[in-house]
Amino acid sequence: MSEAKVISFDLEKANFHIFPYYCKGCGLCKEKCPNQVLIWSDKLGLYGTPTVKPKDEDSCIACSICEMVCPDCAISIEKKKKMKAAR
């Protein structure tokens, strides 16, 4: 693996970005996710281990815990701005 490409998922409350080149497949993000949003992906990471991906678009609450606990900075959560309801 020679390139640091990002894989992005457009979720309801955030954009989820995973950098497979940095992911070692430790699973800390999966373990700490309060909604069990992350599942193993078919995409392989740095050491040939699976990376993670969100299981669906609406389970993620954009808490960023996965990003905070990742020891290799392989996850980036970009929270979406809330839309204000028209009055």
Secondary structure, 3 states (H helix, E strand, C coil): CCCCCCEEEECCCEEEEECCCCCCCCCHHHHHCCCCCEEEEEEECCCCCEEEEECCCCCCCCCCHHHHHCCCCCEEEEECCCCCCCC
